[in-house]
Amino acid sequence: MSLPQEIISGFTFEKDNPTWKAILMLLDASIEAEAADALSKDNKGEDRAWHSGRTASLISFKDIIINTRNEVLADIGKPPEQYDSGEIG
């Protein structure tokens, strides 16, 4: 897939970038919070569906940005980055 230059530039940064780490941490915390709300005894029916949908959307978004980052790395001849299997998403 051919990515726009803005995306290529935005995803071309050195490993261990603090902003990238912060984004992934924020996504993981949001995924965990939405999943907890979906499973909460306090939520019923459509509220569970709402939080489940938000959880799925956040996981999908995280996958998109990680896959885009790895695609950009491959295009510039660098190996993909690995993420801990213990991470949510």
C-alpha positions as a Markdown table, in Angstrom:
| # | Residue | x | y | z |
|---|---|---|---|---|
| 1 | Met | 0.0 | 0.0 | 0.0 |
| 2 | Ser | 1.3 | 3.4 | -0.8 |
| 3 | Leu | 1.0 | 5.8 | 2.1 |
| 4 | Pro | 0.9 | 9.6 | 2.0 |
| 5 | Gln | 4.1 | 11.3 | 2.8 |
| 6 | Glu | 2.6 | 12.9 | 5.9 |
| 7 | Ile | 1.9 | 9.4 | 7.4 |
| 8 | Ile | 5.4 | 8.1 | 6.4 |
| 9 | Ser | 7.0 | 11.2 | 8.0 |
| 10 | Gly | 4.9 | 10.8 | 11.1 |
| 11 | Phe | 5.7 | 7.2 | 11.6 |
| 12 | Thr | 9.4 | 7.5 | 10.9 |
| 13 | Phe | 11.0 | 8.0 | 14.3 |
| 14 | Glu | 13.6 | 6.2 | 16.4 |
| 15 | Lys | 12.7 | 3.2 | 18.5 |
| 16 | Asp | 11.7 | 4.0 | 22.1 |
| 17 | Asn | 10.2 | 7.3 | 21.1 |
| 18 | Pro | 8.5 | 8.7 | 24.3 |
| 19 | Thr | 5.4 | 10.0 | 22.4 |
| 20 | Trp | 4.8 | 6.6 | 20.7 |
| 21 | Lys | 5.2 | 4.9 | 24.1 |
| 22 | Ala | 2.7 | 7.3 | 25.7 |
| 23 | Ile | 0.2 | 6.8 | 22.9 |
| 24 | Leu | 0.4 | 3.0 | 23.3 |
| 25 | Met | 0.1 | 3.3 | 27.1 |
| 26 | Leu | -2.9 | 5.5 | 26.7 |
| 27 | Leu | -4.6 | 3.1 | 24.3 |
| 28 | Asp | -3.9 | 0.1 | 26.6 |
| 29 | Ala | -5.3 | 1.9 | 29.6 |
| 30 | Ser | -8.4 | 3.0 | 27.6 |
| 31 | Ile | -8.9 | -0.6 | 26.3 |
| 32 | Glu | -8.6 | -2.0 | 29.8 |
| 33 | Ala | -11.1 | 0.6 | 31.2 |
| 34 | Glu | -13.7 | 0.0 | 28.5 |
| 35 | Ala | -13.4 | -3.8 | 28.9 |
| 36 | Ala | -13.9 | -3.5 | 32.6 |
| 37 | Asp | -17.0 | -1.3 | 32.1 |
| 38 | Ala | -18.3 | -3.9 | 29.6 |
| 39 | Leu | -17.9 | -6.6 | 32.2 |
| 40 | Ser | -19.2 | -4.6 | 35.2 |
| 41 | Lys | -22.2 | -5.8 | 37.0 |
| 42 | Asp | -23.5 | -2.3 | 37.1 |
| 43 | Asn | -24.0 | -2.2 | 33.3 |
| 44 | Lys | -26.7 | -4.0 | 31.5 |
| 45 | Gly | -27.7 | -4.8 | 27.9 |
| 46 | Glu | -27.0 | -1.9 | 25.6 |
| 47 | Asp | -24.4 | -0.4 | 28.0 |
| 48 | Arg | -22.4 | -3.6 | 27.8 |
| 49 | Ala | -22.7 | -3.6 | 24.0 |
| 50 | Trp | -21.6 | 0.1 | 23.9 |
| 51 | His | -18.5 | -0.6 | 26.0 |
| 52 | Ser | -17.7 | -3.8 | 24.1 |
| 53 | Gly | -17.9 | -1.8 | 20.8 |
| 54 | Arg | -15.6 | 0.9 | 22.2 |
| 55 | Thr | -13.2 | -1.8 | 23.3 |
| 56 | Ala | -13.2 | -3.4 | 19.9 |
| 57 | Ser | -12.7 | -0.1 | 18.2 |
| 58 | Leu | -9.7 | 0.9 | 20.4 |
| 59 | Ile | -8.1 | -2.5 | 19.7 |
| 60 | Ser | -8.6 | -2.1 | 16.0 |
| 61 | Phe | -7.2 | 1.4 | 16.1 |
| 62 | Lys | -4.1 | 0.2 | 18.0 |
| 63 | Asp | -3.6 | -2.5 | 15.4 |
| 64 | Ile | -3.9 | 0.0 | 12.6 |
| 65 | Ile | -1.2 | 2.3 | 14.0 |
| 66 | Ile | 1.1 | -0.5 | 14.9 |
| 67 | Asn | 0.8 | -2.1 | 11.5 |
| 68 | Thr | 1.2 | 1.3 | 9.8 |
| 69 | Arg | 4.4 | 1.9 | 11.9 |
| 70 | Asn | 5.8 | -1.5 | 10.8 |
| 71 | Glu | 4.9 | -1.0 | 7.2 |
| 72 | Val | 6.7 | 2.4 | 7.2 |
| 73 | Leu | 9.7 | 0.7 | 8.9 |
| 74 | Ala | 9.7 | -2.1 | 6.2 |
| 75 | Asp | 9.6 | 0.6 | 3.4 |
| 76 | Ile | 12.7 | 2.2 | 4.8 |
| 77 | Gly | 14.5 | -1.1 | 5.2 |
| 78 | Lys | 14.2 | -1.5 | 9.0 |
| 79 | Pro | 12.8 | -4.6 | 10.8 |
| 80 | Pro | 9.4 | -4.5 | 12.3 |
| 81 | Glu | 9.1 | -3.7 | 16.0 |
| 82 | Gln | 7.8 | -6.4 | 18.4 |
| 83 | Tyr | 5.4 | -5.7 | 21.1 |
| 84 | Asp | 5.0 | -7.6 | 24.4 |
| 85 | Ser | 2.4 | -10.3 | 24.2 |
| 86 | Gly | 1.3 | -9.1 | 27.6 |
| 87 | Glu | 0.0 | -5.9 | 26.2 |
| 88 | Ile | -3.7 | -5.6 | 25.8 |
| 89 | Gly | -5.0 | -5.5 | 22.3 |
